[in-house]
Amino acid sequence: MTKKMHLTGFMLFAPAPHMIMSWVYPREKIRYQWYEPQYWETIAQTLERGKFAMFFFADGWAGGTNPVGVRYAIQFPNHDPVALVTYLSAITKKLGFAVTMSTTFYPPFMLARKLATLDHLTKGRIGWNIVSSISTAEARNFGMDDLPPHDERYDRADEYMEACYRLWDSWEPDAMLMDMENGIFADPAKVHRVDFQGQWYKTQGPLTVIPSPQRRPYLFQAGQSERGQEFAAKHAECIFAAAMGIKQMRKFCDDIAARVERYGRDPSTVKIIWGAQPLVAKTTADAKEHQAAIRARIPLEASLVLMSGHFNYDLTTLNIDTPLSELNLEVSGTKGLLDMYRQSNPHITLREIAGSYLAASEDNPLIGAPEQVADYMQYLLEEGGGDGFQITPSYYAPDYCEDLVTLLIPVLQRRGVVRTEYTGRTLRDSMTQG
């Protein structure tokens, strides 16, 4: 039986989403800049034409304090995607959207209210990527000296989720009457105070937003660490993950399934979406040539700054030619990502990681002609497990997405592995119905 796959588009509201220097492009080919609404209109409408499940926005609240980061636009500047999604949902009909919002910086009531409102405005097409934030710089932008310790952030997030669940459930489904004849808007007996009080959060409720089409947003999480995976198994409906090869993929899938079961949940209902950066061209030679040019323009110092931000550790203070196994490097940022490299090759150096960090090598099977790339995508899911791919552009995003939808998507559709039409109304429908 052919395994179906979900495809999602991944970006930040920034010059470059993940691939460093992806904002560099021949001027004569640039129609709109990343800060112009037409740039995002083009991408969203292209993804919808390709029947992608959603357009996902990562986010970050730091950057700008390192000259190298400013010089090369290393996930800086970074505009607010929540406002952008409101705009984009009005010029699309079926494409879902997910936004990243931090449990560390948003009060639970504010976040629950914003997402419920967005779910109304998008007609049920909104998802929430749950993060607890990763960097000291983010904390300082919000008046804090530092973030709470890594595992404590997840402990707080567990409590935070309970507060949000209570708020979203504070209206019973049939509470709103809109009874014009008797002048009764809602049944007071079915709108409930929350009076939630935990160790870190408290909120009175009820939520000031009527029940939204999905009742609560579709929930995403990307924890790769031990504690992050535990949080994801408890709360997430879809998990974003990264792995190096099918063995790591299969191990992650099996581990998540066991954790999900321990929480009394059905593992088949929790989707796993792998980070991917396919690059397709009419011929494999053209694709490899394009990828080589992309990698050649990435300065080493830029990669190290990006890695430092993700790991919340200034890697420029270390000898980057020392094997990871000898560094005894403990980070407070994305621990799981560093562990992925350690497990793949304990003798790998920071210089070697930086050489291909978030920028695949030319011999990656996801770089090539459409048939080859489609073959490998199917192979990864069939052998490694999971449910699809979170795809991020490696060059000018409107053109990158157009190339995917023109060259790759038709191949996958002919094979019956991706949808040819949307079948549901909500983002949850898109992520569960195939």
N, C-alpha and C positions, 0 to 999 in steps of 0.2 A: 504493500500500500504506500502510495506517495505521501511523504510527510509535508504538510502545509507549513508555511512560514509567515510570520508577521514581520512587516518591515516598518520601521519608524525612522524619521529624519531627526538628526541631533545637531543642535547648534547653540551658541550663546548669542545674545544681542550685542555683538562685538565685532571688531575687524576680522578676527580669526577665531574659529570655535575651538579647535584642538590642534590642528596642523599648523605649526609655527610658519609664519610668513605667507599663509594662504591668501592674505589680502594683497599680495604682490601679483600683479597681472598686467598684461599688455594694455596700456591705456586705451588704445583704439577699440578694444573688446569690451570695455567696461561701460555698461549702459546706466547703471545706478550704483551709488555707493551704499555701504552697509548701514549708514545712519538715515537713509531715505526710505520712506514707506514703500515705494515701488519695488525696491530690492526684495523686501520680504513678501510683498504681494506675489511677485513672480515665483519665488520659491514655494510658497504655500499652494498656489494654484497648480504648479507643476507636480508637487507631491500628491495632491488630490487627483490629478489626472492619472498618476501612476498607481492610484488606489492604496497609498500608504495608510496605515492605521492612524498615524498621528505625526505631528510635528512637535518634538520635545525640545524644551529650552533648559539647559543647565544655567547656573548663575553663580556669581561670586561677588563678594562685597569688599574685596581688597584690591591691591595693585597700586601702582603709581609711585611707590616709595623707592623703587629700585631703578636707577637710570637705564640699565639694560632692558628691563621690562617695559619701560616707556619707549625706548628707542625702537624696539621690535614689536610693540603691541602684543605683549605676552598676556593674553586674556585681560587686557586693559587697553582702552576704556571698556566699560561694561554697562550698557543701559538696562533699564528695567523691563524684563520680558512680560511681566504681568499686564502692563499697559498695552504692550504690543499685541498680545494674544487677543485682547478685547477687540482690537481693530481687525486682526486677521480673521477672526471668526465670522465677521460680518461679510467678508468677501469669499467665503467658502461655505459649503453646505454639509459635507460629510466628514471632512478631515478632522480628527481629534487633535487636541492640544494638551500638553503637559507643562507645568511650570514648577520650578524649583523654589521652595520657600523653606526657611530655616526655623527649626524648633528652638534654636538658641536666641534668635533675635525678634521673632514675631510673638506677641502674646497670643495664647490659644484662641481667645475670643476673636481677636482681629483676623487671624488666619482663617478660622472657621467661617467667619462672615464673608471675607473676600472670596474664598473658594466657592461657597454656596452661591454667591452673587454671580461669579463667573460661570458656574454651571447653568444658571438661568440664562445668562446672555449668550452662551454657546449652545443652548438647547441640549444640554447633557453631554457635551463633548470635552469636558475638562478632566485632567488628571493632576495629581500632586506628586512630585518627586520629593520625598521626605529626606531632608538632610539635617545634620546637627552642626554643620560647619566644620572647617578643618584648620583655619589659620589664626595665628595670633593677630595678624594685621586686621582681619575681619573684626575680631573682638574690639580692638582699639578704635575702629571706626564707629563702634556703638558704645563707646565710653567705658569699656571694660579693659582691665589690664591684660587679661588673657582668657582663653576659653577654659571651661572646666576640663578635667582630665578626660582622656578618650572614652573610657568605659562609662564614666559618670555621665557623659553627654548622652549616651544611649539609655542609661537609667532614667535620666530626665525625660528623654524623648518617649519612653514607654508611658510615663505618667501623662505627658503632654497629649499623646494619642487618646488616652482614656478621656481626658477633658474634651477633646474634639468630638469623639464619638457621642458623648453625652449631649453636647451642644447640637450636633446634627440630628440627634434623635429626640430633641426636646419638643418638637411638634409631632403629634401623631399624624399618620398619613391623611386622615380625613378631618383634621382639625379646622382647616379653612373652609368656611361655608359660603361666603359671599352671598348671603341670603338677602337679596334686595327688598323683598316684600316685607320682611320682618326687621330689617335693619341690623342683622347680625353678621359681622364679618367672620369671626372665628369662635369656636366653642372653647371657652376658658378652661373647661375641665380637661381639654386635650392639648393644652399648651402648658408645658411644665417648667418650673424652675429647676435648675441643675444643682445649685449649691455644692459644687464640686470643690473639695479641699484636699490637696495632696501634700507631699513633702515640699514640692517646689512651686506648684501652681494652684491657683484657686479661681473660680469663676462662678458667678451667680446664675446667669442664664435667665430666661430662655434665649436662644439665638434670635436675633432680630431679623432674620431672613426666613421666608416661608420655605417649606420643603422643596428642594430643587429636583430637576428631572431624574438625577441619579441618587438622590438622597444624600450621598457623600461622594466626593471625587474618587475616580479610579486611583488606587494607591500604588506608587512606584517606590522602589528603594534600591540603592546601589552599594550596600555595605559588603565589603570583601573581607574584612577582618573577622575574627572569631565572634566578637561581640556584635559586629554589624550583621553577620549572617543570622545570628540568633534573633536580632530585631526584625530583619526581613522575613524570617520564617513565621514570626508572630503576626506581623501586620501587612506585609506587602501582597498585592495581587499580581504584581509583575516585578521581577528583579532584573536590573541591569548588571551585567557581569563582564569580566575580562578574563581571558585565559590564553595560554600559549600552547596550542595544540590540543588534540582530541582527548588525551589522557587527563589533562587538567580540566577540560570541559566536563568529561564524564564524572570525574571525582567531585566536582562542584555540584553537578546535578544530583548525584546520589546523596551527597551530604545535605543539601537543601531539602530533598524529599524526606529524609529521615527526621530532620528538625521540624518540618511542617507537620508531619504525622504526630510528633510528640505534643504539638499544640492542638491536636484534635481536628486538624484541617486536612482536606484532600489534596495531595501533591499535584494532581492533574489540574487543579484550579489555579495554581500559581505558575505563571509564565516566567520563563527565563529568556532574556534577550541579550545577545552577545554584541559587544562593541565591534564594529567593522568599518573598514575604509576601502571598499573596492574602488578600483580605478579601471574603467572600461574604455576601450577605443576600438576602432574597426579591426585593427590587427594587434596581436600581442606585442609585436615590435614597437608599434606606435605607443602602446600603453607603457611599456618599459622605458622608452625614451622620455615620455612625459614624467614618469615617476622619478627618474634619475635627475631631471632638471629641477623638480620640486625639492628633492633632498639636498641638492647641491647648494641651494640658496639659504639653508638653515645654519646659522652660526652656532658653534658649540656652546658659546656662552648663553645664547638664547635658550637652548635646550636645558641647560643646567638651571637657569632661572625658573623655567616652567616646572621642572621636577622639584625644585626647592619649594615652590608654592604648593604643589600637590602634597608633598611629604611634610610640610611645615618645618623644614630644617634647611639651613643655609649650607648647601652642598659645596659651595665654592670655598668653604673653609677646610675641606678634606682633600686628600690626595686622590684624585679621580682615577688613578691607575692602580689603586689597591683593590684586590678582589673583595667583593661584598662579604665573603666569609671571614675576612680579616678585619673588617671595619667595626664590627659590633655596633652597627648603626641602629639606634632606636628612634623611631619617628612618632609624632603625635598626630600626623595628618592621615593620609590614605595608607594605612598600614598594609591592607590587603594587596594593594598594587605592588608594593615593594616585596612582599612575600612571594608574589607570583614570579618575579624575576629570580629570587633566591631559590625557589623550588625548581625553576627551569634550569638554572646553572649557578651553583653557589660561588663559582670562581669568576663570574662576570664582573666587570668593573663599571664604575659610574660613567666612564668615558664611552664604553661600549653601549651601555643603556642609552646614553644621550644621543649616540649616533643614529638610533632608530626610534627614539621615544615618540610615540604617537605618530610615527611616520614610517610606514612599512618599507622594507627593503625591496629592491626591484625584482627579486626572485620569489616574492610572496605570490601564491597562486590566485589571490584575489585581484591581481593586477594582470590584465590581459584582454583578450577578445571576449565578447559576451558569452559564448558557449562555454569557454574555459572557466570563467568566473562563476557562472551558474552551476557548473559541475561541482566546483569546490564548495560553494555555499550549501548545496544539497548534501555533499559528503560530510561536512562539519556537523550538520544537524543530525544526520542519520547515524553517524559514528560517535559523535561527542555528546549529543543530546541538546536539549533546549528547544526553543519555539520560534526563534527568528533573530533578526539583526537590527541593531541600532546603528544607523549609517551616518557618518559625519564627513563633510566635504574636505578634500585635500587641495582644492583650488577654487577660484571664483565661484561662489555657491550657486548662483542662478544657472551658470553653465554646467557645473558639476551635476546638479539635479536633473537638468535637461538631458545630459548624456546618459544618466542612469535610466530615466524614463523612456528615452528613445531607443537605447541600445540593449540594456539589460532586462528591464521589466517585461518586454514582449516575449523574451526567451523563457523567463520563469512562468509567465502566464500560459504559454503554449504547453509547458510541461505540467500545468495544473497545480503548481506549488504556491502560487500567490493568487489573490482574488482578482477577478475581472470586473466585479461590481461590489459596491457596499451593500450589505444585507440588513444591517441594523440601524438604529437611530442614534445610539449613544457611543461614546468611546468604550465603555465597558462591553457593549455589543461587538464592536470591532475587534476587541482584544480577546473575546471568548468564542466568537462564531467562526473565525477563520476567514 
